[in-house]
Amino acid sequence: MTQIMVQMATGIDQGDYSKIEQGKRNLSFEQCRQLALAFNTSMDYLAGLTDVKEPYPRVKPEE
């Protein structure tokens, strides 16, 4: 995916995402959450805490 595609999928600014990729900036909690949702994985996987790519079961919002 291009940085623009990631921006469109997550709402993370392309400039910020570029700095994250270059190691000049760390992900915020919310950015990590947005990436996990966009890539259908868990924040633990993105952080390197697990090798399991599948996300945890999602909590359904209460109606």
N, C-alpha and C positions, 0 to 999 in steps of 0.2 A: 504494500500500500504506500502511496505517496503521503507526504505530510499533509497535503491539502485534503486527501481522502480521510485521513485520521481526524483532522479538524472537523470535517463535515459529519463524521460518525460520532464524535465525542464532544464537540464544542470546545476542545482545548485549542487555544490559539496556536497557529502554525509556528510563530516565532518561539513561543515557550516550548513547544514540542521539539523543535530543532535543538534548543539548548539542552533539553532532557536527553536527547539522543547523543549529543556530544559530551555528555557528562558534566556540563557546566551548571546544571540545575537539577534538583531532585523533584520527583513527583510529589504533589500534595496528596493528602488522603483522597480528596474529591476527584482529582485527576486519575489516580489509580483506580478508583471505583468506576469512573467513566470508561476507562480502557478495558477493565474487566467485563463490564456489561457489553461494550461494543464488540469485543473479541470472544464473548461467550466462554469466559474462563473465570478463575478466582483471583482475588488479590494475592492470596498466598502463592499461586503459581507465578504471577508477575514479579513477586518479591523473591522468588527462588527458594521458597520454603517447602515446596512440594514439586514432585515431577508429574503429578496428576493434572492434566489439562482441563478435565471436565469441571464445570462450576458446581458449587454446592447447590442443593435445592433452593430455589428462590422463595422468599416469603411473599405471599400475595397480599396486596394492600387491602385493608378492611374497607368494606363498603358501608 
